[in-house]
């Protein structure tokens, strides 16, 4: 079976369309989205409606939950709060959008793997995300750097699933935990796919990277993952797309074009 996973769309409809065409060419048997359909870029209504129309099973991302008011952000995250407010204005006006977000699961359990946006070890309680309750803070969605992963090793080593697939960090990598050994990191080179055959005695945490950016590994490219259960191999795919239309749209956007982080993002898109 060929299982295709991608996430962190963040309003980049050009990258999403390339990804959707690519998964058709790959003849995937199952497809899953790792969340964050909107947020960051000012076109989240487009990626949200586009992904929703496909019916692809999806987990809730932190930006989705922020937009729906299910969790609250830290006051110091000014750029993210601005982006959340902008996207919330669009999605609250889109019929059924907020109800759809609040109905998304935090995880999808399969026989030998689990799909989450961030981590299976600190998911907020579903009851806490109800629109009828006070929203919890976003602290349950911290970034998974190598130090955080190594700290999670005791939980990870005894976790019932051999494979974890997540997004959130926007940095593609495969973390391998050998039986009785230390964590190994497998990272794709810039603009190159990475294929890794799985060791039956190891556990794997696959961070898929981002389809739509911001690209925290410095490479403006759509990132997707293919898991081949028969060959027991994982391929991290780096799919190029034309970044010029998005760059021009952001440069001409009256509100977004003046945000410092957007200027940096536009500069990075120019390297695509």
Backbone as CSV, one residue per row, in Angstrom:
resi,resn,N_x,N_y,N_z,CA_x,CA_y,CA_z,C_x,C_y,C_z
1,UNK,0.834,-1.196,0.000,0.000,0.000,0.000,0.876,1.256,0.000
2,UNK,0.466,2.237,-0.790,1.203,3.501,-0.873,0.383,4.585,-0.176
3,UNK,0.957,5.156,0.862,0.256,6.132,1.699,0.937,7.489,1.556
4,UNK,0.169,8.478,1.170,0.685,9.822,0.865,0.248,10.778,1.971
5,UNK,1.203,11.556,2.500,0.901,12.483,3.586,1.496,13.857,3.298
6,UNK,0.759,14.886,3.648,1.245,16.258,3.471,0.459,17.170,4.411
7,UNK,0.976,18.369,4.640,0.272,19.301,5.518,0.910,20.669,5.526
8,UNK,0.427,21.513,6.443,0.913,22.891,6.585,0.799,23.640,5.259
9,UNK,-0.439,23.813,4.824,-0.739,24.450,3.537,-0.619,25.970,3.638
10,UNK,-1.173,26.522,4.694,-0.993,27.930,5.066,-1.288,28.937,3.962
11,UNK,-2.340,28.689,3.203,-2.767,29.681,2.229,-2.024,29.671,0.909
12,UNK,-1.129,28.726,0.711,-0.352,28.661,-0.532,-1.040,27.699,-1.499
13,UNK,-1.992,28.218,-2.258,-2.799,27.367,-3.127,-1.993,26.845,-4.313
14,UNK,-0.982,27.585,-4.764,-0.144,27.111,-5.871,0.609,25.844,-5.467
15,UNK,1.184,25.855,-4.274,1.906,24.679,-3.788,0.950,23.521,-3.535
16,UNK,-0.243,23.815,-3.018,-1.226,22.763,-2.770,-1.651,22.097,-4.070
17,UNK,-1.919,22.880,-5.099,-2.340,22.300,-6.379,-1.260,21.390,-6.962
18,UNK,-0.002,21.799,-6.842,1.105,20.962,-7.315,1.144,19.651,-6.536
19,UNK,0.916,19.747,-5.242,0.928,18.558,-4.386,-0.216,17.608,-4.746
20,UNK,-1.408,18.144,-4.982,-2.558,17.307,-5.323,-2.364,16.611,-6.673
21,UNK,-1.761,17.293,-7.629,-1.455,16.661,-8.919,-0.396,15.577,-8.749
22,UNK,0.562,15.846,-7.890,1.645,14.899,-7.660,1.130,13.610,-7.034
23,UNK,0.223,13.714,-6.075,-0.264,12.495,-5.419,-1.076,11.636,-6.381
24,UNK,-1.736,12.263,-7.359,-2.432,11.482,-8.387,-1.433,10.698,-9.226
25,UNK,-0.329,11.342,-9.572,0.704,10.677,-10.374,1.356,9.537,-9.605
26,UNK,1.424,9.676,-8.285,2.040,8.645,-7.448,1.111,7.460,-7.198
27,UNK,-0.159,7.603,-7.625,-1.143,6.523,-7.474,-1.218,6.030,-6.020
28,UNK,-1.413,6.982,-5.122,-1.503,6.652,-3.701,-2.797,5.904,-3.397
29,UNK,-2.706,4.920,-2.511,-3.889,4.167,-2.078,-4.648,4.908,-0.981
30,UNK,-3.915,5.600,-0.129,-4.517,6.396,0.941,-3.794,7.736,1.012
31,UNK,-4.543,8.788,1.353,-3.976,10.136,1.457,-4.453,10.770,2.752
32,UNK,-3.547,11.454,3.442,-3.892,12.128,4.691,-3.256,13.516,4.725
33,UNK,-3.966,14.445,5.367,-3.438,15.797,5.551,-3.109,16.000,7.025
34,UNK,-1.951,16.594,7.286,-1.430,16.759,8.642,-1.846,18.070,9.301
35,UNK,-2.807,18.782,8.716,-3.351,19.969,9.359,-2.733,21.279,8.921
36,UNK,-3.194,22.365,9.553,-2.836,23.743,9.204,-3.206,24.044,7.757
37,UNK,-4.504,24.007,7.499,-5.019,24.297,6.166,-4.894,25.782,5.847
38,UNK,-4.971,26.603,6.883,-4.885,28.051,6.710,-3.872,28.603,7.713
39,UNK,-3.871,29.926,7.869,-2.906,30.573,8.753,-1.704,31.081,7.981
40,UNK,-0.988,32.011,8.581,0.168,32.684,8.002,-0.208,33.506,6.766
41,UNK,-0.320,32.915,5.605,-0.548,33.700,4.388,-2.008,34.155,4.285
42,UNK,-2.288,35.213,3.506,-3.637,35.793,3.473,-4.623,35.112,2.532
43,UNK,-4.308,33.902,2.098,-5.180,33.208,1.157,-5.661,31.874,1.737
44,UNK,-5.790,31.827,3.064,-6.192,30.595,3.737,-7.583,30.125,3.371
45,UNK,-8.456,31.046,2.965,-9.795,30.631,2.548,-9.728,29.750,1.308
46,UNK,-8.752,29.998,0.448,-8.614,29.220,-0.790,-8.063,27.819,-0.515
47,UNK,-6.987,27.723,0.289,-6.445,26.390,0.586,-7.426,25.591,1.438
48,UNK,-8.132,26.274,2.327,-9.110,25.586,3.173,-10.212,24.960,2.323
49,UNK,-10.843,25.759,1.466,-11.948,25.239,0.657,-11.464,24.206,-0.355
50,UNK,-10.256,24.402,-0.891,-9.700,23.455,-1.869,-9.463,22.096,-1.220
51,UNK,-8.833,22.081,-0.058,-8.544,20.819,0.624,-9.829,20.170,1.112
52,UNK,-10.715,20.975,1.662,-11.977,20.439,2.174,-12.772,19.756,1.070
53,UNK,-12.733,20.300,-0.137,-13.499,19.739,-1.256,-12.990,18.368,-1.687
54,UNK,-11.748,18.048,-1.359,-11.184,16.753,-1.758,-11.671,15.607,-0.881
55,UNK,-12.122,15.923,0.337,-12.539,14.875,1.261,-11.388,14.107,1.878
56,UNK,-10.164,14.593,1.724,-8.991,13.919,2.287,-9.055,13.954,3.814
57,UNK,-8.910,12.807,4.491,-8.906,12.796,5.960,-7.818,13.717,6.507
58,UNK,-8.177,14.524,7.487,-7.304,15.589,7.967,-7.336,15.670,9.483
59,UNK,-6.185,15.955,10.092,-6.151,16.247,11.526,-6.096,17.759,11.719
60,UNK,-6.518,18.217,12.874,-6.507,19.647,13.169,-5.095,20.113,13.485
61,UNK,-4.705,21.241,12.899,-3.426,21.861,13.220,-3.618,23.012,14.185
62,UNK,-2.531,23.497,14.761,-2.658,24.584,15.727,-3.222,25.854,15.093
63,UNK,-2.837,26.158,13.837,-3.377,27.358,13.185,-4.871,27.209,12.910
64,UNK,-5.315,26.013,12.558,-6.744,25.777,12.366,-7.502,26.061,13.660
65,UNK,-6.970,25.546,14.771,-7.627,25.712,16.067,-7.555,27.151,16.560
66,UNK,-6.461,27.846,16.255,-6.361,29.264,16.600,-7.424,30.070,15.855
67,UNK,-7.576,29.798,14.570,-8.556,30.511,13.749,-9.969,30.285,14.266
68,UNK,-10.250,29.064,14.717,-11.586,28.727,15.215,-11.817,29.193,16.650
69,UNK,-10.778,29.725,17.302,-10.911,30.174,18.681,-10.879,29.051,19.696
70,UNK,-10.423,27.859,19.274,-10.397,26.709,20.176,-9.191,26.720,21.104
71,UNK,-8.105,27.380,20.684,-6.946,27.591,21.543,-6.532,29.053,21.409
72,UNK,-5.775,29.541,22.374,-5.328,30.932,22.331,-3.816,30.987,22.217
73,UNK,-3.315,32.058,21.623,-1.887,32.200,21.363,-1.205,32.965,22.486
74,UNK,0.126,32.890,22.498,0.911,33.686,23.429,0.897,35.146,22.978
75,UNK,0.787,36.106,23.906,0.722,37.525,23.523,1.921,37.995,22.705
76,UNK,3.087,37.375,22.906,4.285,37.814,22.199,4.339,37.415,20.739
77,UNK,3.440,36.522,20.313,3.443,36.042,18.923,2.646,37.000,18.032
78,UNK,3.150,38.219,17.891,2.398,39.265,17.193,2.141,38.903,15.735
79,UNK,3.159,38.404,15.022,2.978,38.089,13.602,1.960,36.976,13.405
80,UNK,2.014,35.960,14.261,1.063,34.850,14.134,-0.350,35.299,14.506
81,UNK,-0.470,36.156,15.512,-1.778,36.670,15.910,-2.388,37.501,14.784
82,UNK,-1.570,38.317,14.122,-2.063,39.100,12.980,-2.584,38.182,11.875
83,UNK,-1.802,37.155,11.560,-2.195,36.223,10.498,-3.452,35.456,10.877
84,UNK,-3.554,35.064,12.155,-4.734,34.341,12.626,-5.979,35.203,12.497
85,UNK,-5.879,36.457,12.921,-7.033,37.357,12.862,-7.490,37.569,11.419
86,UNK,-6.528,37.732,10.525,-6.869,37.956,9.114,-7.589,36.730,8.544
87,UNK,-7.045,35.550,8.793,-7.649,34.321,8.267,-8.977,34.006,8.936
88,UNK,-9.088,34.315,10.231,-10.352,34.081,10.933,-11.468,34.918,10.321
89,UNK,-11.153,36.150,9.933,-12.160,36.998,9.306,-12.725,36.376,8.043
90,UNK,-11.875,35.693,7.284,-12.332,35.048,6.050,-13.096,33.760,6.337
91,UNK,-12.585,32.946,7.253,-13.184,31.626,7.461,-14.461,31.681,8.294
92,UNK,-14.582,32.659,9.190,-15.848,32.800,9.908,-16.967,33.205,8.947
93,UNK,-16.603,33.826,7.833,-17.595,34.215,6.827,-17.911,33.078,5.856
94,UNK,-17.125,32.008,5.897,-17.323,30.876,4.988,-18.238,29.856,5.662
95,UNK,-19.351,29.579,5.063,-20.368,28.734,5.686,-19.814,27.358,6.067
96,UNK,-19.980,27.022,7.324,-19.594,25.704,7.817,-18.120,25.516,8.090
97,UNK,-17.297,26.539,7.838,-15.846,26.372,7.969,-15.421,26.134,9.416
98,UNK,-15.926,26.937,10.334,-15.511,26.809,11.733,-16.022,25.500,12.321
99,UNK,-17.240,25.122,11.967,-17.777,23.844,12.436,-16.929,22.683,11.913
100,UNK,-16.465,22.806,10.681,-15.600,21.772,10.100,-14.301,21.656,10.889
101,UNK,-13.677,22.798,11.195,-12.421,22.782,11.949,-12.619,22.141,13.313
102,UNK,-13.680,22.550,14.019,-13.920,22.022,15.363,-14.270,20.535,15.342
103,UNK,-14.653,20.033,14.169,-14.960,18.610,14.047,-13.781,17.754,13.631
104,UNK,-12.635,18.391,13.319,-11.457,17.623,12.908,-10.865,16.873,14.096
105,UNK,-10.400,15.648,13.884,-9.746,14.912,14.971,-8.348,15.456,15.223
106,UNK,-7.831,15.207,16.414,-6.458,15.596,16.732,-5.471,14.529,16.295
107,UNK,-5.969,13.332,16.045,-5.099,12.248,15.576,-5.919,11.272,14.747
108,UNK,-5.227,10.551,13.873,-5.827,9.461,13.109,-4.989,8.223,13.385
109,UNK,-5.620,7.215,13.963,-4.930,5.982,14.345,-5.065,4.932,13.255
110,UNK,-3.936,4.388,12.829,-3.920,3.270,11.898,-3.214,2.095,12.579
111,UNK,-3.157,0.961,11.875,-2.648,-0.256,12.513,-1.231,-0.106,13.046
112,UNK,-0.315,0.422,12.224,1.076,0.507,12.672,1.604,1.930,12.739
113,UNK,0.718,2.930,12.559,1.185,4.313,12.653,0.070,5.230,13.138
114,UNK,0.469,6.422,13.558,-0.480,7.446,13.986,-0.152,8.742,13.255
115,UNK,-1.183,9.506,12.931,-1.041,10.787,12.250,-1.481,11.885,13.206
116,UNK,-0.617,12.861,13.437,-0.929,14.005,14.291,-0.367,15.259,13.628
117,UNK,-0.772,16.414,14.131,-0.151,17.628,13.604,1.200,17.856,14.257
118,UNK,1.261,17.634,15.564,2.480,17.959,16.308,3.086,16.731,16.977
119,UNK,2.460,16.240,18.028,3.010,15.125,18.799,1.866,14.344,19.428
120,UNK,1.977,13.021,19.491,0.926,12.238,20.146,1.027,12.271,21.670
121,UNK,2.088,12.873,22.199,2.347,12.798,23.635,1.781,13.952,24.449
122,UNK,1.354,15.041,23.801,0.798,16.154,24.569,-0.397,16.786,23.865
123,UNK,-1.257,15.949,23.302,-2.457,16.459,22.654,-3.409,17.027,23.706
124,UNK,-4.039,18.178,23.428,-5.030,18.709,24.367,-6.255,17.812,24.396
125,UNK,-6.972,17.830,25.496,-8.194,17.038,25.594,-9.225,17.590,24.621
126,UNK,-9.925,16.705,23.936,-10.926,17.152,22.972,-11.981,18.025,23.628
127,UNK,-12.345,17.712,24.879,-13.366,18.491,25.572,-12.928,19.931,25.771
128,UNK,-11.603,20.138,25.892,-11.086,21.491,26.111,-11.201,22.348,24.861
129,UNK,-11.382,21.711,23.712,-11.458,22.451,22.457,-12.891,22.802,22.076
130,UNK,-13.839,22.400,22.903,-15.230,22.711,22.622,-15.446,24.217,22.620
131,UNK,-16.278,24.685,21.719,-16.567,26.120,21.641,-17.279,26.618,22.897
132,UNK,-17.791,25.701,23.707,-18.519,26.092,24.913,-17.595,26.274,26.113
133,UNK,-16.319,25.961,25.964,-15.373,26.045,27.072,-14.340,27.135,26.810
134,UNK,-13.683,27.555,27.884,-12.604,28.527,27.723,-11.472,27.878,26.938
135,UNK,-10.901,28.605,25.995,-9.850,28.047,25.138,-8.554,27.870,25.914
136,UNK,-7.922,26.687,25.826,-6.612,26.499,26.458,-5.533,27.233,25.671
137,UNK,-4.371,27.419,26.275,-3.284,28.089,25.566,-2.634,27.130,24.583
138,UNK,-1.792,27.690,23.734,-1.173,26.928,22.652,0.051,26.134,23.116
139,UNK,0.330,26.112,24.413,1.559,25.481,24.892,1.652,23.997,24.529
140,UNK,0.520,23.382,24.190,0.530,21.970,23.804,1.037,21.771,22.376
141,UNK,1.399,22.845,21.692,1.903,22.728,20.324,3.290,23.348,20.193
142,UNK,4.190,22.971,21.077,5.558,23.467,20.980,6.271,22.859,19.784
143,UNK,7.420,23.423,19.419,8.169,22.895,18.278,9.043,21.725,18.698
144,UNK,9.151,20.750,17.808,9.880,19.519,18.099,11.305,19.608,17.570
145,UNK,12.152,20.320,18.276,13.557,20.310,17.887,14.187,19.010,18.379
146,UNK,15.448,18.806,18.048,16.097,17.537,18.392,16.157,17.326,19.898
147,UNK,16.352,18.406,20.659,16.410,18.284,22.116,15.068,17.812,22.668
148,UNK,13.972,18.363,22.140,12.641,17.960,22.594,12.354,16.509,22.236
149,UNK,12.795,16.088,21.053,12.590,14.697,20.650,13.353,13.737,21.554
150,UNK,14.585,14.090,21.851,15.388,13.215,22.710,14.795,13.134,24.120
151,UNK,14.205,14.228,24.573,13.553,14.235,25.878,12.333,13.312,25.881
152,UNK,11.711,13.151,24.710,10.515,12.314,24.593,10.844,10.842,24.377
153,UNK,12.128,10.494,24.306,12.536,9.120,23.995,11.901,8.079,24.916
154,UNK,11.860,8.276,26.254,11.241,7.252,27.109,9.785,6.957,26.729
155,UNK,9.024,7.996,26.407,7.642,7.790,25.968,7.604,7.156,24.585
156,UNK,8.453,7.647,23.721,8.495,7.179,22.333,8.877,5.703,22.260
157,UNK,9.842,5.292,23.065,10.338,3.913,23.003,9.251,2.910,23.382
158,UNK,8.323,3.338,24.230,7.265,2.438,24.688,5.916,2.714,24.026
159,UNK,5.922,3.590,23.033,4.669,3.941,22.371,4.194,2.762,21.517
160,UNK,2.888,2.490,21.497,2.395,1.299,20.780,2.522,1.358,19.261
161,UNK,2.700,2.547,18.690,2.819,2.669,17.237,4.288,2.770,16.838
162,UNK,4.661,2.035,15.808,6.049,2.057,15.335,6.378,3.341,14.585
163,UNK,5.367,3.925,13.936,5.582,5.115,13.105,4.689,6.263,13.562
164,UNK,5.273,7.455,13.623,4.534,8.685,13.900,4.743,9.616,12.710
165,UNK,3.648,10.134,12.165,3.735,11.131,11.097,3.191,12.456,11.620
166,UNK,3.968,13.527,11.452,3.529,14.836,11.934,4.011,15.937,11.003
167,UNK,3.461,17.132,11.205,3.885,18.315,10.469,4.391,19.353,11.451
168,UNK,3.819,20.553,11.386,3.973,21.611,12.388,5.291,22.360,12.349
169,UNK,6.413,21.661,12.293,7.711,22.318,12.428,8.216,22.947,11.128
170,UNK,7.679,22.506,9.996,8.078,23.028,8.678,9.533,22.685,8.330
171,UNK,10.070,21.670,8.959,11.425,21.205,8.646,11.345,19.703,8.379
172,UNK,11.491,19.259,7.124,11.354,17.837,6.822,12.517,17.017,7.376
173,UNK,12.184,15.925,8.041,13.220,15.043,8.594,12.579,13.738,9.036
174,UNK,13.385,12.675,9.023,12.965,11.384,9.567,13.852,11.092,10.770
175,UNK,13.232,10.935,11.927,13.966,10.608,13.148,13.808,9.117,13.419
176,UNK,14.936,8.451,13.558,14.949,7.005,13.778,15.407,6.703,15.201
177,UNK,14.651,5.855,15.882,15.013,5.419,17.232,15.279,3.916,17.200
178,UNK,16.559,3.515,17.053,16.886,2.083,17.018,16.606,1.433,18.375
179,UNK,16.349,0.157,18.349,16.122,-0.569,19.597,17.381,-0.498,20.465
180,UNK,17.261,0.120,21.626,18.390,0.238,22.540,19.428,1.259,22.140
181,UNK,19.166,2.037,21.069,20.157,2.993,20.578,19.724,4.438,20.734
182,UNK,20.528,5.342,20.175,20.256,6.769,20.229,19.518,7.223,18.965
183,UNK,18.896,8.381,19.060,18.138,8.932,17.935,19.063,9.291,16.772
184,UNK,18.677,8.854,15.569,19.386,9.226,14.345,18.498,10.162,13.530
185,UNK,19.110,11.121,12.853,18.357,12.084,12.054,18.689,11.901,10.574
186,UNK,17.655,11.735,9.752,17.813,11.624,8.299,17.116,12.828,7.664
187,UNK,17.883,13.718,7.052,17.327,14.945,6.476,17.572,14.995,4.974
188,UNK,16.569,15.417,4.200,16.774,15.533,2.748,17.683,16.705,2.420
189,UNK,18.446,16.553,1.345,19.249,17.674,0.874,18.341,18.687,0.180
190,UNK,18.870,19.878,0.003,18.095,20.944,-0.639,17.605,20.495,-2.023
191,UNK,16.303,20.530,-2.211,15.637,20.218,-3.484,15.845,18.777,-3.944
192,UNK,16.231,17.875,-3.032,16.409,16.469,-3.391,15.526,15.587,-2.512
193,UNK,14.937,14.552,-3.138,14.147,13.594,-2.377,15.060,12.758,-1.482
194,UNK,14.465,12.204,-0.440,15.190,11.282,0.439,14.362,10.017,0.585
195,UNK,14.949,8.875,0.252,14.262,7.594,0.413,14.994,6.775,1.462
196,UNK,14.237,6.273,2.433,14.836,5.528,3.539,14.113,4.201,3.721
197,UNK,14.880,3.119,3.648,14.317,1.802,3.955,14.255,1.644,5.469
198,UNK,13.133,1.108,5.961,12.920,1.023,7.393,13.540,-0.237,7.978
199,UNK,14.146,-0.063,9.125,14.694,-1.182,9.891,13.593,-1.725,10.798
200,UNK,13.364,-3.024,10.753,12.253,-3.596,11.515,12.432,-3.447,13.021
201,UNK,13.657,-3.174,13.467,13.912,-3.026,14.899,13.984,-1.560,15.339
202,UNK,13.602,-0.653,14.456,13.634,0.776,14.787,12.228,1.362,14.787
203,UNK,12.101,2.480,15.504,10.885,3.286,15.463,11.200,4.556,14.673
204,UNK,10.168,5.156,14.073,10.404,6.322,13.221,9.384,7.425,13.507
205,UNK,9.904,8.637,13.564,9.064,9.834,13.666,9.341,10.652,12.412
206,UNK,8.331,10.753,11.559,8.492,11.419,10.268,7.846,12.804,10.334
207,UNK,8.675,13.830,10.232,8.183,15.203,10.187,8.160,15.630,8.719
208,UNK,6.964,15.820,8.187,6.786,15.937,6.734,7.253,17.256,6.145
209,UNK,7.524,18.255,6.978,7.830,19.564,6.417,6.547,20.271,6.012
210,UNK,6.646,21.328,5.242,5.489,22.146,4.886,5.262,22.167,3.378
211,UNK,3.985,22.086,2.988,3.639,22.284,1.583,3.751,23.765,1.221
212,UNK,3.151,24.621,2.048,3.013,26.019,1.669,3.935,27.014,2.323
213,UNK,4.754,26.575,3.282,5.644,27.488,3.982,4.955,28.109,5.186
214,UNK,5.630,29.010,5.909,7.022,29.419,5.712,7.990,28.232,5.789
215,UNK,9.023,28.271,4.954,9.951,27.146,4.827,11.135,27.353,5.768
216,UNK,11.059,26.711,6.925,12.061,26.971,7.968,13.380,26.252,7.718
217,UNK,13.433,25.425,6.679,14.716,24.826,6.306,15.384,25.635,5.196
218,UNK,14.766,26.755,4.803,15.373,27.643,3.821,15.169,27.251,2.372
219,UNK,14.326,26.240,2.105,14.109,25.780,0.730,12.643,25.958,0.347
220,UNK,12.319,26.899,-0.556,10.926,27.141,-0.951,10.430,26.078,-1.922
221,UNK,9.939,24.986,-1.363,9.549,23.828,-2.162,8.441,23.094,-1.418
222,UNK,7.502,22.463,-2.134,6.411,21.735,-1.495,6.921,20.385,-0.991
223,UNK,6.702,20.117,0.283,7.196,18.888,0.913,6.053,17.907,1.159
224,UNK,6.232,16.665,0.739,5.241,15.611,0.923,5.970,14.311,1.280
225,UNK,5.221,13.343,1.782,5.807,12.069,2.211,5.037,10.911,1.596
226,UNK,5.754,9.881,1.161,5.141,8.651,0.665,5.653,7.481,1.495
227,UNK,4.721,6.743,2.089,5.063,5.558,2.878,4.590,4.328,2.116
228,UNK,5.533,3.489,1.700,5.240,2.252,0.981,5.296,1.106,1.983
229,UNK,4.136,0.566,2.322,4.082,-0.463,3.365,4.663,-1.791,2.898
230,UNK,4.575,-2.084,1.600,5.108,-3.348,1.097,6.631,-3.320,1.047
231,UNK,7.179,-2.224,0.554,8.639,-2.107,0.477,9.248,-1.651,1.796
232,UNK,8.384,-1.257,2.749,8.843,-0.727,4.033,9.882,0.377,3.810
233,UNK,9.419,1.400,3.093,10.284,2.533,2.769,9.487,3.827,2.865
234,UNK,10.175,4.881,3.258,9.581,6.214,3.327,10.368,7.136,2.403
235,UNK,9.650,7.876,1.569,10.287,8.847,0.680,9.813,10.242,1.039
236,UNK,10.758,11.112,1.345,10.449,12.524,1.557,10.620,13.214,0.211
237,UNK,9.523,13.739,-0.320,9.523,14.284,-1.673,9.540,15.806,-1.643
238,UNK,10.410,16.376,-2.468,10.577,17.827,-2.561,10.070,18.250,-3.942
239,UNK,8.892,18.853,-3.992,8.223,19.121,-5.259,8.337,20.607,-5.605
240,UNK,9.077,20.954,-6.653,9.213,22.363,-7.033,7.916,22.908,-7.633
241,UNK,7.705,24.184,-7.475,6.561,24.845,-8.090,6.950,26.285,-8.410
242,UNK,6.160,26.931,-9.237,6.434,28.310,-9.641,6.057,29.244,-8.489
243,UNK,7.046,29.829,-7.840,6.796,30.686,-6.676,6.507,32.142,-7.059
244,UNK,6.670,32.474,-8.334,6.528,33.879,-8.743,5.116,34.429,-8.522
245,UNK,4.034,33.694,-8.877,2.691,34.244,-8.652,2.419,34.567,-7.185
246,UNK,2.856,33.693,-6.273,2.644,33.956,-4.851,3.455,35.155,-4.398
247,UNK,4.690,35.232,-4.840,5.543,36.363,-4.484,4.919,37.683,-4.933
248,UNK,4.388,37.703,-6.148,3.762,38.921,-6.671,2.478,39.253,-5.915
249,UNK,1.705,38.217,-5.569,0.456,38.443,-4.833,0.727,39.024,-3.447
250,UNK,1.767,38.531,-2.788,2.120,39.048,-1.464,2.690,40.461,-1.562
251,UNK,3.493,40.708,-2.580,4.110,42.030,-2.753,3.077,43.115,-3.034
252,UNK,1.945,42.729,-3.614,0.906,43.706,-3.946,-0.223,43.743,-2.919
253,UNK,-0.134,42.906,-1.882,-1.188,42.849,-0.867,-1.038,44.045,0.075
254,UNK,-2.035,44.911,0.131,-1.913,46.183,0.840,-1.595,46.018,2.323
255,UNK,-2.125,44.982,2.958,-1.858,44.768,4.385,-0.599,43.935,4.598
256,UNK,-0.516,42.804,3.946,0.564,41.850,4.225,1.932,42.329,3.753
257,UNK,1.980,43.102,2.685,3.277,43.436,2.090,4.179,44.226,3.031
258,UNK,3.622,44.847,4.060,4.418,45.654,4.983,4.843,44.900,6.238
259,UNK,4.446,43.642,6.367,4.825,42.862,7.548,6.260,42.358,7.378
260,UNK,7.120,42.554,8.384,8.537,42.161,8.251,8.727,40.695,7.885
261,UNK,7.943,39.792,8.495,8.143,38.367,8.215,7.711,38.018,6.799
262,UNK,6.750,38.760,6.250,6.340,38.537,4.863,7.431,38.996,3.903
263,UNK,8.114,40.088,4.239,9.227,40.528,3.402,10.298,39.439,3.333
264,UNK,10.578,38.820,4.469,11.572,37.725,4.489,11.076,36.537,3.671
265,UNK,9.776,36.251,3.776,9.189,35.133,3.037,9.263,35.385,1.528
266,UNK,8.970,36.611,1.111,9.046,36.965,-0.308,10.478,36.808,-0.821
267,UNK,11.439,37.235,-0.014,12.847,37.081,-0.408,13.198,35.607,-0.597
268,UNK,12.696,34.747,0.302,12.975,33.312,0.204,12.322,32.716,-1.036
269,UNK,11.097,33.141,-1.339,10.418,32.643,-2.539,11.227,32.960,-3.793
270,UNK,11.937,34.069,-3.771,12.760,34.457,-4.911,13.918,33.518,-5.168
271,UNK,14.229,32.660,-4.176,15.308,31.692,-4.335,14.807,30.373,-4.908
272,UNK,13.483,30.269,-5.123,12.902,29.018,-5.598,13.261,28.704,-7.046
